Amino acid sequence: MTNAADLSRPQPRAGVMDIEAYVPGKSGAPGAAKVHKLSSNENPLGSSPKAIEAAREVAGRLEFYPDGSAARLREAIGEAHGLNPANIVCSNGSDEVLGLLAQTYLSAGDEAIFTEHGFLVYKIYIQAAGAIPVSVKEIEERADVDAILAAVTARTKIVFLANPNNPTGTYLPFEEIRRLHAGLPKHVLLVLDAAYAEYVRRNDYEAGVELVGNAQNVVMTRTFSKIHGLGGVRLGWMYAPAHVVDAINRMRGPFNVNATAIEAGVAAMKDRAHVERTIEHNDRWLAWLSEELPKLGLRVTPSVGNFVLIHFPDGGRRTAADADSYLSARGYVLRRVAAYGFPNALRMTVGTEEANRGVVAALSEFLKS
């Protein structure tokens, strides 16, 4: 940490160097003949062919700035989800809009709440805004509404909740979300991060659309990186009350969504067939992994996303770190999640059939060795 009194060079403001930088999952496995990247919850079927073609067409007109309001994209999202485009803000990945919400609604000394195994960027953005991060305990790797409400103080300005959560894959039913909202003061903003909403096949789940439409202090964020397979173009969006949209539009960059992302996003949003193929693939292989991994003596947190959290026996001779090294050497790249409070677990994206079967076979060999 740099001495704040050092005037020999520019110094970041107080608190910046206390932030632990986000470390993404590994992308490669040096030495492996073939790599299966299962560390970032990407779509194993790839992007929509229509989105790829739309992105290619943009290459011929890269000299032009994109539409700063992303109007066509907002209209496509609105049409697909039955939403008013005026209540949508598009962003450079949903990460950007999460950061903008923190910068817009948090000041020094304010508090913002997130759950103990929640997305790491919440804490980063809270600290970046000069506010105080407040982590609350979960119950059986699932958000606890009562614990969240108990943590609310006069300083609380935002509650960040990933639903479903990453990296656990657990979720809260909509009635619990309603109960949480009802217990919050009206000036506290409830941010529902629904990055994995499209994968959920539960009748008691709702991403947050209804609540946003009937409240003045709820925001829902979504991403194109998961179900639509567009992680490489960085594209996300927010559905929010008009007053929140107005504030965020004043804070965001004038061309925060690039032209390639806009056109690929419009095409992806309209390609329902690709989404359905992805859901069908995930339903099949999520169930298969959730059944096969426990047969090896490994605990799997029940997941509704496109990934599973695999726990290795505490005190056992075979640790998550050992398994990670073993799998990486064979080209299977999973995600270490010690930073999320799981030092002896790995998160695995639901991959292709070859990748899924390969990981289970490799883990079987690893645990017997």
VENHU-V411760 format. One record per residue. N is the residue number from 0. RES is the residue in one small letter. PHI is phi in radians with two decimals (NA if undefined). OMEGA is omega as a letter, one per 20 degrees, with the letter a starting at -180 (NA if undefined). Layout:
{{N,RES,PHI,OMEGA} {N,RES,PHI,OMEGA}}
//
This chain:
{{0,m,NA,a} {1,t,-1.38,r} {2,n,-1.16,a} {3,a,-1.13,a} {4,a,-1.50,a} {5,d,-1.29,a} {6,l,-1.82,a} {7,s,-1.40,r} {8,r,-2.78,r} {9,p,-1.04,a} {10,q,-2.08,r} {11,p,-1.15,r} {12,r,-1.14,a} {13,a,-0.98,r} {14,g,1.74,a} {15,v,-1.09,a} {16,m,-1.33,r} {17,d,-1.52,a} {18,i,-1.35,r} {19,e,-1.48,a} {20,a,-1.07,r} {21,y,-1.22,r} {22,v,-1.99,a} {23,p,-1.26,r} {24,g,-1.17,r} {25,k,-1.11,r} {26,s,-1.86,a} {27,g,-2.47,r} {28,a,-2.41,a} {29,p,-0.93,r} {30,g,1.69,a} {31,a,-1.36,a} {32,a,-1.16,r} {33,k,-2.45,a} {34,v,-1.93,r} {35,h,-1.93,a} {36,k,-1.45,a} {37,l,-2.16,a} {38,s,-1.89,a} {39,s,-2.24,r} {40,n,0.98,r} {41,e,-1.44,a} {42,n,-1.38,a} {43,p,-1.16,r} {44,l,-1.57,r} {45,g,1.41,a} {46,s,-1.43,r} {47,s,-1.05,r} {48,p,-0.97,r} {49,k,-1.20,r} {50,a,-1.18,r} {51,i,-1.10,r} {52,e,-1.14,r} {53,a,-1.12,r} {54,a,-1.15,r} {55,r,-1.09,a} {56,e,-1.14,r} {57,v,-1.14,a} {58,a,-1.01,a} {59,g,-1.45,a} {60,r,-2.47,a} {61,l,-1.26,r} {62,e,-1.31,a} {63,f,-1.66,r} {64,y,-1.16,r} {65,p,-1.32,r} {66,d,-1.15,a} {67,g,-1.12,r} {68,s,-1.72,a} {69,a,0.85,a} {70,a,-1.04,a} {71,r,-1.12,r} {72,l,-1.20,r} {73,r,-1.09,r} {74,e,-1.17,r} {75,a,-1.14,r} {76,i,-1.13,a} {77,g,-1.06,r} {78,e,-1.15,a} {79,a,-1.19,a} {80,h,-1.93,a} {81,g,1.21,a} {82,l,-2.05,r} {83,n,-1.34,a} {84,p,-0.99,r} {85,a,-1.15,r} {86,n,-1.71,a} {87,i,-2.02,r} {88,v,-2.13,r} {89,c,-1.64,a} {90,s,-2.58,r} {91,n,-1.41,a} {92,g,1.38,r} {93,s,-1.16,r} {94,d,-0.98,a} {95,e,-1.07,a} {96,v,-1.22,r} {97,l,-1.10,r} {98,g,-1.16,r} {99,l,-1.13,r} {100,l,-1.10,r} {101,a,-1.13,a} {102,q,-1.14,a} {103,t,-1.43,a} {104,y,-1.97,r} {105,l,-2.02,r} {106,s,-2.20,r} {107,a,-0.98,r} {108,g,1.62,r} {109,d,-1.22,r} {110,e,-2.11,r} {111,a,-2.38,a} {112,i,-1.83,r} {113,f,-2.61,a} {114,t,-1.59,a} {115,e,-1.04,r} {116,h,-1.91,a} {117,g,-1.34,a} {118,f,-0.94,a} {119,l,-1.09,a} {120,v,-1.19,r} {121,y,-1.01,a} {122,k,-1.08,r} {123,i,-1.05,a} {124,y,-1.23,r} {125,i,-1.10,r} {126,q,-1.15,r} {127,a,-1.09,r} {128,a,-1.46,a} {129,g,1.43,a} {130,a,-1.66,a} {131,i,-1.83,r} {132,p,-1.35,r} {133,v,-2.14,r} {134,s,-1.66,r} {135,v,-2.02,a} {136,k,-1.19,r} {137,e,-1.83,r} {138,i,-2.05,a} {139,e,0.92,r} {140,e,1.08,a} {141,r,-2.41,a} {142,a,-0.98,a} {143,d,-2.01,a} {144,v,-1.02,a} {145,d,-1.10,r} {146,a,-1.19,r} {147,i,-1.12,a} {148,l,-1.11,r} {149,a,-1.18,a} {150,a,-1.50,a} {151,v,-1.24,r} {152,t,-2.23,r} {153,a,-1.14,a} {154,r,-1.57,a} {155,t,-1.17,r} {156,k,-2.13,a} {157,i,-2.45,r} {158,v,-2.08,r} {159,f,-1.68,r} {160,l,-2.40,r} {161,a,-1.46,a} {162,n,-2.52,j} {163,p,-1.18,a} {164,n,-1.62,r} {165,n,-2.03,k} {166,p,-1.85,a} {167,t,-1.41,a} {168,g,1.45,r} {169,t,-1.48,a} {170,y,-2.55,r} {171,l,-1.87,r} {172,p,-1.05,a} {173,f,-1.09,r} {174,e,-1.11,r} {175,e,-1.23,r} {176,i,-1.12,r} {177,r,-1.05,a} {178,r,-1.13,r} {179,l,-1.09,a} {180,h,-1.08,a} {181,a,-1.10,a} {182,g,-1.51,a} {183,l,-1.57,r} {184,p,-1.05,a} {185,k,-1.15,a} {186,h,-1.54,r} {187,v,-1.57,a} {188,l,-1.53,r} {189,l,-1.71,a} {190,v,-1.81,r} {191,l,-1.71,a} {192,d,-1.54,a} {193,a,-1.91,a} {194,a,-1.04,a} {195,y,-1.92,a} {196,a,-1.00,a} {197,e,-1.13,a} {198,y,-1.48,a} {199,v,-1.29,r} {200,r,-2.06,a} {201,r,-2.15,a} {202,n,-1.21,a} {203,d,-1.67,a} {204,y,-1.85,r} {205,e,-2.53,a} {206,a,-1.20,a} {207,g,2.27,a} {208,v,-0.99,a} {209,e,-1.08,a} {210,l,-1.19,r} {211,v,-1.04,a} {212,g,-1.19,a} {213,n,-2.10,a} {214,a,-2.41,r} {215,q,-1.80,a} {216,n,-2.29,r} {217,v,-2.25,r} {218,v,-2.26,r} {219,m,-2.03,r} {220,t,-1.97,a} {221,r,-2.41,a} {222,t,-2.41,r} {223,f,-1.69,a} {224,s,-1.33,a} {225,k,-1.72,a} {226,i,-1.10,a} {227,h,-1.57,r} {228,g,1.14,a} {229,l,-2.03,a} {230,g,-1.01,a} {231,g,-1.25,r} {232,v,-1.67,r} {233,r,0.99,a} {234,l,-2.57,r} {235,g,-2.53,r} {236,w,-2.77,a} {237,m,-2.27,r} {238,y,-1.99,a} {239,a,-2.69,r} {240,p,-1.05,a} {241,a,-1.00,a} {242,h,-1.21,r} {243,v,-1.28,r} {244,v,-1.00,a} {245,d,-1.05,a} {246,a,-1.17,a} {247,i,-1.19,r} {248,n,-1.13,r} {249,r,-1.36,a} {250,m,-1.67,a} {251,r,-1.29,r} {252,g,-1.16,a} {253,p,-1.15,r} {254,f,-2.29,a} {255,n,-1.29,r} {256,v,-2.01,a} {257,n,-1.35,a} {258,a,-1.11,r} {259,t,-1.10,r} {260,a,-1.09,a} {261,i,-1.06,a} {262,e,-1.21,r} {263,a,-1.12,r} {264,g,-1.15,r} {265,v,-1.05,a} {266,a,-1.15,a} {267,a,-1.13,a} {268,m,-1.13,a} {269,k,-1.52,a} {270,d,-1.58,a} {271,r,-1.17,a} {272,a,-1.09,r} {273,h,-1.16,r} {274,v,-1.08,a} {275,e,-1.13,r} {276,r,-1.10,r} {277,t,-1.13,r} {278,i,-1.09,a} {279,e,-1.07,r} {280,h,-1.08,a} {281,n,-1.17,r} {282,d,-0.98,a} {283,r,-1.14,a} {284,w,-1.49,r} {285,l,-1.13,r} {286,a,-1.10,a} {287,w,-1.12,r} {288,l,-1.13,a} {289,s,-1.15,r} {290,e,-1.62,a} {291,e,-1.36,a} {292,l,-1.12,r} {293,p,-1.08,r} {294,k,-1.10,r} {295,l,-1.54,a} {296,g,1.60,a} {297,l,-1.85,r} {298,r,-1.53,r} {299,v,-2.10,r} {300,t,-1.17,r} {301,p,-0.98,a} {302,s,-2.09,r} {303,v,-2.01,a} {304,g,-1.71,r} {305,n,-1.96,a} {306,f,-2.77,r} {307,v,-2.28,r} {308,l,-1.77,a} {309,i,-1.81,a} {310,h,-1.80,r} {311,f,-1.69,a} {312,p,-1.01,r} {313,d,-1.14,a} {314,g,1.46,a} {315,g,-1.39,a} {316,r,-1.33,a} {317,r,-1.89,a} {318,t,-1.75,r} {319,a,-1.09,r} {320,a,-1.11,r} {321,d,-1.11,a} {322,a,-1.12,r} {323,d,-1.07,r} {324,s,-1.13,a} {325,y,-1.09,a} {326,l,-1.19,a} {327,s,-1.05,r} {328,a,-1.10,a} {329,r,-1.81,r} {330,g,1.57,r} {331,y,-1.84,a} {332,v,-1.77,r} {333,l,-1.83,a} {334,r,-1.94,r} {335,r,-1.25,a} {336,v,-2.24,r} {337,a,-1.05,a} {338,a,-1.13,r} {339,y,-1.60,a} {340,g,1.64,r} {341,f,-2.20,a} {342,p,-1.17,a} {343,n,-2.11,r} {344,a,-2.51,r} {345,l,-2.26,r} {346,r,-1.75,a} {347,m,-2.13,r} {348,t,-1.19,r} {349,v,-1.16,a} {350,g,-1.85,r} {351,t,-1.24,r} {352,e,-1.00,r} {353,e,-1.04,a} {354,a,-1.17,a} {355,n,-1.08,r} {356,r,-1.15,a} {357,g,-1.13,r} {358,v,-1.11,a} {359,v,-1.08,r} {360,a,-1.13,a} {361,a,-1.16,r} {362,l,-1.17,r} {363,s,-1.06,r} {364,e,-1.12,a} {365,f,-1.06,a} {366,l,-1.27,r} {367,k,-1.52,a} {368,s,-1.30,NA}}
//
